[in-house]
Amino acid sequence: MNYINKGRRDILIFPRFENIDKIQRIRKEYDELYEILPPHITLAFPFKNEISNEELKNKIEEILKEIKPFKIRCKGISIKEDKRVGIFYIFLDFIEGKDIIKEINKKIYTEIFNKPIIENYEPHITLGTTNNINEKIELDEEFETIVNSVVLETIGENEESIIEF
């Protein structure tokens, strides 16, 4: 495993689906982080920044104060190529809630990091990677939960998740 993100922080949602075992079954086969990082939605990709965790917490709380708990629903799998590294990511797709997630992502980048938004950001849950664009993965389930928390994590030495708040 190539631990390129150790020591960085990111901002995530850990969805609490009742049927999350179906996701984990697929991740066990395709995701090398299966045992050390739960299924998640990335709001801010791994970053290095001098801002303290306490200051970051305050800024995130400020962004989120207008956003009430919201429903997400996911169903269906898509496979997208990452041409930079020559692999294909397996994503669980959203059918509800992605607009709110995009709004939070935009606010984090523009209001906290003072950076432009990620133009092609598409909310998803990564199920793993494959070398085959035509990989056949069966997952007919629908996944639904209410999102009521956001997490700041530090990525540990072995890519494990260290929750800061």
Disulfide bonds with the S-S distance in Angstrom:
none
